[in-house]
């Protein structure tokens, strides 16, 4: 299921024209920012992130 969601995300990215790269982040649970439990795979692109993950 996750693989299919990622493929659909890549199709959305292509449609949006984010040709310089993007991130897909899997958020899960309260510390992942979820209040409604479901698959949440935000696509981040269009600019560099202003912080170093980790």
CHARMM-style PDB file with segment names, atoms N, HN, CA, C and O in Angstrom:
ATOM      1  N   UNK     1       0.825  -1.194   0.000  1.00  0.00      PROA
ATOM      2  CA  UNK     1       0.000   0.000   0.000  1.00  0.00      PROA
ATOM      3  C   UNK     1       0.870   1.259   0.000  1.00  0.00      PROA
ATOM      4  O   UNK     1       0.612   2.202  -0.749  1.00  0.00      PROA
ATOM      5  N   UNK     2       1.895   1.263   0.842  1.00  0.00      PROA
ATOM      6  HN  UNK     2       2.104   0.497   1.450  1.00  0.00      PROA
ATOM      7  CA  UNK     2       2.767   2.437   0.913  1.00  0.00      PROA
ATOM      8  C   UNK     2       3.470   2.678  -0.422  1.00  0.00      PROA
ATOM      9  O   UNK     2       3.617   3.824  -0.849  1.00  0.00      PROA
ATOM     10  N   UNK     3       3.900   1.611  -1.076  1.00  0.00      PROA
ATOM     11  HN  UNK     3       3.780   0.680  -0.729  1.00  0.00      PROA
ATOM     12  CA  UNK     3       4.538   1.754  -2.383  1.00  0.00      PROA
ATOM     13  C   UNK     3       3.612   2.393  -3.399  1.00  0.00      PROA
ATOM     14  O   UNK     3       4.040   3.240  -4.183  1.00  0.00      PROA
ATOM     15  N   UNK     4       2.343   1.996  -3.393  1.00  0.00      PROA
ATOM     16  HN  UNK     4       1.995   1.308  -2.756  1.00  0.00      PROA
ATOM     17  CA  UNK     4       1.363   2.577  -4.318  1.00  0.00      PROA
ATOM     18  C   UNK     4       1.158   4.062  -4.011  1.00  0.00      PROA
ATOM     19  O   UNK     4       1.097   4.885  -4.924  1.00  0.00      PROA
ATOM     20  N   UNK     5       1.053   4.402  -2.721  1.00  0.00      PROA
ATOM     21  HN  UNK     5       1.103   3.733  -1.979  1.00  0.00      PROA
ATOM     22  CA  UNK     5       0.879   5.801  -2.334  1.00  0.00      PROA
ATOM     23  C   UNK     5       2.076   6.630  -2.791  1.00  0.00      PROA
ATOM     24  O   UNK     5       1.906   7.767  -3.230  1.00  0.00      PROA
ATOM     25  N   UNK     6       3.284   6.075  -2.693  1.00  0.00      PROA
ATOM     26  HN  UNK     6       3.422   5.151  -2.337  1.00  0.00      PROA
ATOM     27  CA  UNK     6       4.476   6.802  -3.132  1.00  0.00      PROA
ATOM     28  C   UNK     6       4.485   6.998  -4.647  1.00  0.00      PROA
ATOM     29  O   UNK     6       4.907   8.049  -5.129  1.00  0.00      PROA
ATOM     30  N   UNK     7       4.026   6.004  -5.399  1.00  0.00      PROA
ATOM     31  HN  UNK     7       3.682   5.150  -5.007  1.00  0.00      PROA
ATOM     32  CA  UNK     7       3.942   6.141  -6.859  1.00  0.00      PROA
ATOM     33  C   UNK     7       2.963   7.246  -7.223  1.00  0.00      PROA
ATOM     34  O   UNK     7       3.251   8.065  -8.095  1.00  0.00      PROA
ATOM     35  N   UNK     8       1.811   7.277  -6.566  1.00  0.00      PROA
ATOM     36  HN  UNK     8       1.578   6.611  -5.858  1.00  0.00      PROA
ATOM     37  CA  UNK     8       0.829   8.337  -6.824  1.00  0.00      PROA
ATOM     38  C   UNK     8       1.417   9.693  -6.444  1.00  0.00      PROA
ATOM     39  O   UNK     8       1.203  10.681  -7.147  1.00  0.00      PROA
ATOM     40  N   UNK     9       2.157   9.747  -5.336  1.00  0.00      PROA
ATOM     41  HN  UNK     9       2.331   8.945  -4.765  1.00  0.00      PROA
ATOM     42  CA  UNK     9       2.820  10.991  -4.943  1.00  0.00      PROA
ATOM     43  C   UNK     9       3.795  11.475  -6.003  1.00  0.00      PROA
ATOM     44  O   UNK     9       3.860  12.671  -6.285  1.00  0.00      PROA
ATOM     45  N   UNK    10       4.551  10.561  -6.593  1.00  0.00      PROA
ATOM     46  HN  UNK    10       4.498   9.589  -6.364  1.00  0.00      PROA
ATOM     47  CA  UNK    10       5.480  10.931  -7.666  1.00  0.00      PROA
ATOM     48  C   UNK    10       4.735  11.461  -8.885  1.00  0.00      PROA
ATOM     49  O   UNK    10       5.221  12.378  -9.547  1.00  0.00      PROA
ATOM     50  N   UNK    11       3.568  10.904  -9.194  1.00  0.00      PROA
ATOM     51  HN  UNK    11       3.173  10.159  -8.656  1.00  0.00      PROA
ATOM     52  CA  UNK    11       2.767  11.423 -10.313  1.00  0.00      PROA
ATOM     53  C   UNK    11       2.289  12.841 -10.009  1.00  0.00      PROA
ATOM     54  O   UNK    11       2.270  13.693 -10.897  1.00  0.00      PROA
ATOM     55  N   UNK    12       1.903  13.095  -8.763  1.00  0.00      PROA
ATOM     56  HN  UNK    12       1.918  12.403  -8.042  1.00  0.00      PROA
ATOM     57  CA  UNK    12       1.478  14.444  -8.374  1.00  0.00      PROA
ATOM     58  C   UNK    12       2.632  15.429  -8.491  1.00  0.00      PROA
ATOM     59  O   UNK    12       2.452  16.550  -8.965  1.00  0.00      PROA
ATOM     60  N   UNK    13       3.820  15.008  -8.058  1.00  0.00      PROA
ATOM     61  HN  UNK    13       3.966  14.097  -7.673  1.00  0.00      PROA
ATOM     62  CA  UNK    13       5.009  15.859  -8.138  1.00  0.00      PROA
ATOM     63  C   UNK    13       5.308  16.208  -9.595  1.00  0.00      PROA
ATOM     64  O   UNK    13       5.619  17.358  -9.902  1.00  0.00      PROA
ATOM     65  N   UNK    14       5.217  15.232 -10.489  1.00  0.00      PROA
ATOM     66  HN  UNK    14       4.964  14.297 -10.239  1.00  0.00      PROA
ATOM     67  CA  UNK    14       5.457  15.489 -11.913  1.00  0.00      PROA
ATOM     68  C   UNK    14       4.437  16.488 -12.443  1.00  0.00      PROA
ATOM     69  O   UNK    14       4.783  17.376 -13.222  1.00  0.00      PROA
ATOM     70  N   UNK    15       3.193  16.349 -12.028  1.00  0.00      PROA
ATOM     71  HN  UNK    15       2.912  15.627 -11.396  1.00  0.00      PROA
ATOM     72  CA  UNK    15       2.131  17.263 -12.471  1.00  0.00      PROA
ATOM     73  C   UNK    15       2.386  18.687 -11.967  1.00  0.00      PROA
ATOM     74  O   UNK    15       2.073  19.657 -12.657  1.00  0.00      PROA
ATOM     75  N   UNK    16       2.952  18.810 -10.771  1.00  0.00      PROA
ATOM     76  HN  UNK    16       3.206  18.022 -10.210  1.00  0.00      PROA
ATOM     77  CA  UNK    16       3.235  20.124 -10.195  1.00  0.00      PROA
ATOM     78  C   UNK    16       4.519  20.740 -10.733  1.00  0.00      PROA
ATOM     79  O   UNK    16       4.788  21.918 -10.495  1.00  0.00      PROA
ATOM     80  N   UNK    17       5.319  19.952 -11.461  1.00  0.00      PROA
ATOM     81  HN  UNK    17       5.100  18.996 -11.655  1.00  0.00      PROA
ATOM     82  CA  UNK    17       6.543  20.476 -12.058  1.00  0.00      PROA
ATOM     83  C   UNK    17       7.698  20.635 -11.082  1.00  0.00      PROA
ATOM     84  O   UNK    17       8.571  21.474 -11.300  1.00  0.00      PROA
ATOM     85  N   UNK    18       7.722  19.855 -10.019  1.00  0.00      PROA
ATOM     86  HN  UNK    18       7.012  19.173  -9.841  1.00  0.00      PROA
ATOM     87  CA  UNK    18       8.821  19.932  -9.052  1.00  0.00      PROA
ATOM     88  C   UNK    18       9.983  19.089  -9.563  1.00  0.00      PROA
ATOM     89  O   UNK    18      10.186  17.958  -9.120  1.00  0.00      PROA
ATOM     90  N   UNK    19      10.743  19.651 -10.498  1.00  0.00      PROA
ATOM     91  HN  UNK    19      10.578  20.570 -10.858  1.00  0.00      PROA
ATOM     92  CA  UNK    19      11.781  18.901 -11.198  1.00  0.00      PROA
ATOM     93  C   UNK    19      13.121  18.883 -10.468  1.00  0.00      PROA
ATOM     94  O   UNK    19      13.994  18.089 -10.818  1.00  0.00      PROA
ATOM     95  N   UNK    20      13.305  19.734  -9.465  1.00  0.00      PROA
ATOM     96  HN  UNK    20      12.596  20.379  -9.180  1.00  0.00      PROA
ATOM     97  CA  UNK    20      14.584  19.799  -8.751  1.00  0.00      PROA
ATOM     98  C   UNK    20      14.621  18.927  -7.507  1.00  0.00      PROA
ATOM     99  O   UNK    20      15.535  19.049  -6.691  1.00  0.00      PROA
ATOM    100  N   UNK    21      13.652  18.062  -7.356  1.00  0.00      PROA
ATOM    101  HN  UNK    21      12.910  17.963  -8.019  1.00  0.00      PROA
ATOM    102  CA  UNK    21      13.629  17.158  -6.212  1.00  0.00      PROA
ATOM    103  C   UNK    21      12.505  17.467  -5.243  1.00  0.00      PROA
ATOM    104  O   UNK    21      11.873  18.521  -5.302  1.00  0.00      PROA
ATOM    105  N   UNK    22      12.277  16.522  -4.354  1.00  0.00      PROA
ATOM    106  HN  UNK    22      12.791  15.665  -4.306  1.00  0.00      PROA
ATOM    107  CA  UNK    22      11.204  16.641  -3.371  1.00  0.00      PROA
ATOM    108  C   UNK    22      11.454  15.639  -2.259  1.00  0.00      PROA
ATOM    109  O   UNK    22      12.325  14.777  -2.367  1.00  0.00      PROA
ATOM    110  N   UNK    23      10.681  15.763  -1.191  1.00  0.00      PROA
ATOM    111  HN  UNK    23       9.973  16.463  -1.104  1.00  0.00      PROA
ATOM    112  CA  UNK    23      10.718  14.811  -0.078  1.00  0.00      PROA
ATOM    113  C   UNK    23       9.324  14.261   0.135  1.00  0.00      PROA
ATOM    114  O   UNK    23       8.330  14.965  -0.044  1.00  0.00      PROA
ATOM    115  N   UNK    24       9.260  12.991   0.520  1.00  0.00      PROA
ATOM    116  HN  UNK    24      10.067  12.420   0.666  1.00  0.00      PROA
ATOM    117  CA  UNK    24       8.022  12.396   1.010  1.00  0.00      PROA
ATOM    118  C   UNK    24       8.311  11.946   2.430  1.00  0.00      PROA
ATOM    119  O   UNK    24       9.288  11.238   2.676  1.00  0.00      PROA
ATOM    120  N   UNK    25       7.477  12.347   3.347  1.00  0.00      PROA
ATOM    121  HN  UNK    25       6.683  12.921   3.146  1.00  0.00      PROA
ATOM    122  CA  UNK    25       7.681  12.050   4.759  1.00  0.00      PROA
ATOM    123  C   UNK    25       6.505  11.213   5.247  1.00  0.00      PROA
ATOM    124  O   UNK    25       5.351  11.577   5.022  1.00  0.00      PROA
ATOM    125  N   UNK    26       6.784  10.102   5.908  1.00  0.00      PROA
ATOM    126  HN  UNK    26       7.721   9.806   6.091  1.00  0.00      PROA
ATOM    127  CA  UNK    26       5.717   9.287   6.480  1.00  0.00      PROA
ATOM    128  C   UNK    26       5.534   9.724   7.930  1.00  0.00      PROA
ATOM    129  O   UNK    26       6.433   9.553   8.753  1.00  0.00      PROA
ATOM    130  N   UNK    27       4.371  10.286   8.239  1.00  0.00      PROA
ATOM    131  HN  UNK    27       3.641  10.425   7.571  1.00  0.00      PROA
ATOM    132  CA  UNK    27       4.047  10.705   9.599  1.00  0.00      PROA
ATOM    133  C   UNK    27       3.150   9.655  10.237  1.00  0.00      PROA
ATOM    134  O   UNK    27       2.199   9.180   9.617  1.00  0.00      PROA
ATOM    135  N   UNK    28       3.461   9.294  11.489  1.00  0.00      PROA
ATOM    136  HN  UNK    28       4.233   9.680  11.992  1.00  0.00      PROA
ATOM    137  CA  UNK    28       2.655   8.281  12.172  1.00  0.00      PROA
ATOM    138  C   UNK    28       2.645   8.557  13.665  1.00  0.00      PROA
ATOM    139  O   UNK    28       3.690   8.805  14.265  1.00  0.00      PROA
ATOM    140  N   UNK    29       1.483   8.513  14.251  1.00  0.00      PROA
ATOM    141  HN  UNK    29       0.634   8.311  13.764  1.00  0.00      PROA
ATOM    142  CA  UNK    29       1.331   8.637  15.696  1.00  0.00      PROA
ATOM    143  C   UNK    29       1.351  10.068  16.201  1.00  0.00      PROA
ATOM    144  O   UNK    29       1.587  10.999  15.431  1.00  0.00      PROA
ATOM    145  N   UNK    30       1.104  10.248  17.491  1.00  0.00      PROA
ATOM    146  HN  UNK    30       0.912   9.492  18.116  1.00  0.00      PROA
ATOM    147  CA  UNK    30       1.031  11.585  18.076  1.00  0.00      PROA
ATOM    148  C   UNK    30       2.321  12.392  17.897  1.00  0.00      PROA
ATOM    149  O   UNK    30       2.259  13.593  17.634  1.00  0.00      PROA
ATOM    150  N   UNK    31       3.488  11.753  18.035  1.00  0.00      PROA
ATOM    151  HN  UNK    31       3.538  10.778  18.249  1.00  0.00      PROA
ATOM    152  CA  UNK    31       4.740  12.487  17.870  1.00  0.00      PROA
ATOM    153  C   UNK    31       5.060  12.750  16.407  1.00  0.00      PROA
ATOM    154  O   UNK    31       5.965  13.524  16.096  1.00  0.00      PROA
ATOM    155  N   UNK    32       4.325  12.112  15.513  1.00  0.00      PROA
ATOM    156  HN  UNK    32       3.589  11.484  15.766  1.00  0.00      PROA
ATOM    157  CA  UNK    32       4.429  12.402  14.091  1.00  0.00      PROA
ATOM    158  C   UNK    32       3.451  13.486  13.663  1.00  0.00      PROA
ATOM    159  O   UNK    32       3.350  13.804  12.478  1.00  0.00      PROA
ATOM    160  N   UNK    33       2.727  14.055  14.628  1.00  0.00      PROA
ATOM    161  HN  UNK    33       2.809  13.797  15.591  1.00  0.00      PROA
ATOM    162  CA  UNK    33       1.803  15.147  14.339  1.00  0.00      PROA
ATOM    163  C   UNK    33       0.403  14.696  13.969  1.00  0.00      PROA
ATOM    164  O   UNK    33      -0.406  15.509  13.520  1.00  0.00      PROA
ATOM    165  N   UNK    34       0.096  13.410  14.149  1.00  0.00      PROA
ATOM    166  HN  UNK    34       0.752  12.749  14.514  1.00  0.00      PROA
ATOM    167  CA  UNK    34      -1.228  12.921  13.774  1.00  0.00      PROA
ATOM    168  C   UNK    34      -2.208  13.036  14.928  1.00  0.00      PROA
ATOM    169  O   UNK    34      -1.886  12.723  16.074  1.00  0.00      PROA
ATOM    170  N   UNK    35      -3.411  13.491  14.603  1.00  0.00      PROA
ATOM    171  HN  UNK    35      -3.672  13.746  13.672  1.00  0.00      PROA
ATOM    172  CA  UNK    35      -4.525  13.432  15.546  1.00  0.00      PROA
ATOM    173  C   UNK    35      -5.612  12.511  14.999  1.00  0.00      PROA
ATOM    174  O   UNK    35      -6.449  12.017  15.755  1.00  0.00      PROA
ATOM    175  N   UNK    36      -5.600  12.280  13.688  1.00  0.00      PROA
ATOM    176  HN  UNK    36      -4.920  12.681  13.074  1.00  0.00      PROA
ATOM    177  CA  UNK    36      -6.483  11.320  13.025  1.00  0.00      PROA
ATOM    178  C   UNK    36      -5.563  10.269  12.422  1.00  0.00      PROA
ATOM    179  O   UNK    36      -4.686  10.607  11.627  1.00  0.00      PROA
ATOM    180  N   UNK    37      -5.743   9.004  12.783  1.00  0.00      PROA
ATOM    181  HN  UNK    37      -6.455   8.729  13.429  1.00  0.00      PROA
ATOM    182  CA  UNK    37      -4.822   7.958  12.362  1.00  0.00      PROA
ATOM    183  C   UNK    37      -5.183   7.438  10.980  1.00  0.00      PROA
ATOM    184  O   UNK    37      -6.238   6.836  10.778  1.00  0.00      PROA
ATOM    185  N   UNK    38      -4.283   7.684  10.033  1.00  0.00      PROA
ATOM    186  HN  UNK    38      -3.427   8.173  10.197  1.00  0.00      PROA
ATOM    187  CA  UNK    38      -4.421   7.273   8.639  1.00  0.00      PROA
ATOM    188  C   UNK    38      -3.034   7.361   8.021  1.00  0.00      PROA
ATOM    189  O   UNK    38      -2.088   7.812   8.666  1.00  0.00      PROA
ATOM    190  N   UNK    39      -2.915   6.932   6.778  1.00  0.00      PROA
ATOM    191  HN  UNK    39      -3.684   6.565   6.253  1.00  0.00      PROA
ATOM    192  CA  UNK    39      -1.646   7.133   6.075  1.00  0.00      PROA
ATOM    193  C   UNK    39      -1.542   8.612   5.738  1.00  0.00      PROA
ATOM    194  O   UNK    39      -2.440   9.186   5.122  1.00  0.00      PROA
ATOM    195  N   UNK    40      -0.452   9.213   6.143  1.00  0.00      PROA
ATOM    196  HN  UNK    40       0.278   8.747   6.643  1.00  0.00      PROA
ATOM    197  CA  UNK    40      -0.219  10.633   5.898  1.00  0.00      PROA
ATOM    198  C   UNK    40       1.171  10.743   5.299  1.00  0.00      PROA
ATOM    199  O   UNK    40       2.168  10.533   5.991  1.00  0.00      PROA
ATOM    200  N   UNK    41       1.243  11.069   4.024  1.00  0.00      PROA
ATOM    201  HN  UNK    41       0.434  11.239   3.461  1.00  0.00      PROA
ATOM    202  CA  UNK    41       2.517  11.123   3.321  1.00  0.00      PROA
ATOM    203  C   UNK    41       2.638  12.487   2.643  1.00  0.00      PROA
ATOM    204  O   UNK    41       2.392  12.598   1.442  1.00  0.00      PROA
ATOM    205  N   UNK    42       3.013  13.532   3.398  1.00  0.00      PROA
ATOM    206  HN  UNK    42       3.213  13.441   4.374  1.00  0.00      PROA
ATOM    207  CA  UNK    42       3.147  14.836   2.776  1.00  0.00      PROA
ATOM    208  C   UNK    42       4.288  14.856   1.762  1.00  0.00      PROA
ATOM    209  O   UNK    42       5.324  14.223   1.963  1.00  0.00      PROA
ATOM    210  N   UNK    43       4.084  15.583   0.686  1.00  0.00      PROA
ATOM    211  HN  UNK    43       3.243  16.098   0.522  1.00  0.00      PROA
ATOM    212  CA  UNK    43       5.100  15.783  -0.346  1.00  0.00      PROA
ATOM    213  C   UNK    43       5.605  17.207  -0.186  1.00  0.00      PROA
ATOM    214  O   UNK    43       4.830  18.159  -0.276  1.00  0.00      PROA
ATOM    215  N   UNK    44       6.903  17.354   0.050  1.00  0.00      PROA
ATOM    216  HN  UNK    44       7.533  16.580   0.123  1.00  0.00      PROA
ATOM    217  CA  UNK    44       7.519  18.657   0.267  1.00  0.00      PROA
ATOM    218  C   UNK    44       8.461  18.947  -0.889  1.00  0.00      PROA
ATOM    219  O   UNK    44       9.351  18.149  -1.181  1.00  0.00      PROA
ATOM    220  N   UNK    45       8.272  20.071  -1.541  1.00  0.00      PROA
ATOM    221  HN  UNK    45       7.548  20.719  -1.304  1.00  0.00      PROA
ATOM    222  CA  UNK    45       9.138  20.432  -2.654  1.00  0.00      PROA
ATOM    223  C   UNK    45       9.000  21.896  -2.997  1.00  0.00      PROA
ATOM    224  O   UNK    45       8.161  22.603  -2.440  1.00  0.00      PROA
ATOM    225  N   UNK    46       9.824  22.340  -3.912  1.00  0.00      PROA
ATOM    226  HN  UNK    46      10.506  21.766  -4.364  1.00  0.00      PROA
ATOM    227  CA  UNK    46       9.753  23.717  -4.366  1.00  0.00      PROA
ATOM    228  C   UNK    46      10.753  24.640  -3.701  1.00  0.00      PROA
ATOM    229  O   UNK    46      10.982  25.752  -4.176  1.00  0.00      PROA
ATOM    230  N   UNK    47      11.353  24.192  -2.605  1.00  0.00      PROA
ATOM    231  HN  UNK    47      11.167  23.288  -2.220  1.00  0.00      PROA
ATOM    232  CA  UNK    47      12.389  24.984  -1.925  1.00  0.00      PROA
ATOM    233  C   UNK    47      13.130  24.081  -0.953  1.00  0.00      PROA
ATOM    234  O   UNK    47      12.643  23.009  -0.595  1.00  0.00      PROA
ATOM    235  N   UNK    48      14.293  24.512  -0.534  1.00  0.00      PROA
ATOM    236  HN  UNK    48      14.688  25.384  -0.825  1.00  0.00      PROA
ATOM    237  CA  UNK    48      15.072  23.783   0.457  1.00  0.00      PROA
ATOM    238  C   UNK    48      14.423  23.935   1.826  1.00  0.00      PROA
ATOM    239  O   UNK    48      13.823  24.968   2.124  1.00  0.00      PROA
ATOM    240  N   UNK    49      14.544  22.913   2.648  1.00  0.00      PROA
ATOM    241  HN  UNK    49      15.031  22.074   2.406  1.00  0.00      PROA
ATOM    242  CA  UNK    49      14.088  23.039   4.026  1.00  0.00      PROA
ATOM    243  C   UNK    49      15.080  23.894   4.796  1.00  0.00      PROA
ATOM    244  O   UNK    49      16.280  23.856   4.528  1.00  0.00      PROA
ATOM    245  N   UNK    50      14.582  24.659   5.746  1.00  0.00      PROA
ATOM    246  HN  UNK    50      13.606  24.690   5.964  1.00  0.00      PROA
ATOM    247  CA  UNK    50      15.431  25.554   6.512  1.00  0.00      PROA
ATOM    248  C   UNK    50      15.998  24.938   7.777  1.00  0.00      PROA
ATOM    249  O   UNK    50      16.477  25.664   8.648  1.00  0.00      PROA
ATOM    250  N   UNK    51      15.956  23.625   7.899  1.00  0.00      PROA
ATOM    251  HN  UNK    51      15.567  23.036   7.191  1.00  0.00      PROA
ATOM    252  CA  UNK    51      16.468  22.952   9.087  1.00  0.00      PROA
ATOM    253  C   UNK    51      17.079  21.621   8.694  1.00  0.00      PROA
ATOM    254  O   UNK    51      16.781  21.068   7.635  1.00  0.00      PROA
ATOM    255  N   UNK    52      17.930  21.123   9.559  1.00  0.00      PROA
ATOM    256  HN  UNK    52      18.172  21.572  10.419  1.00  0.00      PROA
ATOM    257  CA  UNK    52      18.565  19.837   9.313  1.00  0.00      PROA
ATOM    258  C   UNK    52      17.790  18.758  10.056  1.00  0.00      PROA
ATOM    259  O   UNK    52      17.729  18.789  11.285  1.00  0.00      PROA
ATOM    260  N   UNK    53      17.191  17.793   9.333  1.00  0.00      PROA
ATOM    261  HN  UNK    53      17.241  17.769   8.335  1.00  0.00      PROA
ATOM    262  CA  UNK    53      16.452  16.730  10.008  1.00  0.00      PROA
ATOM    263  C   UNK    53      17.355  15.926  10.940  1.00  0.00      PROA
ATOM    264  O   UNK    53      18.551  15.778  10.689  1.00  0.00      PROA
ATOM    265  N   UNK    54      16.774  15.419  12.000  1.00  0.00      PROA
ATOM    266  HN  UNK    54      15.803  15.539  12.204  1.00  0.00      PROA
ATOM    267  CA  UNK    54      17.513  14.552  12.914  1.00  0.00      PROA
ATOM    268  C   UNK    54      17.779  15.231  14.158  1.00  0.00      PROA
ATOM    269  OT1 UNK    54      18.394  14.657  15.056  1.00  0.00      PROA
TER     270      UNK     54
END
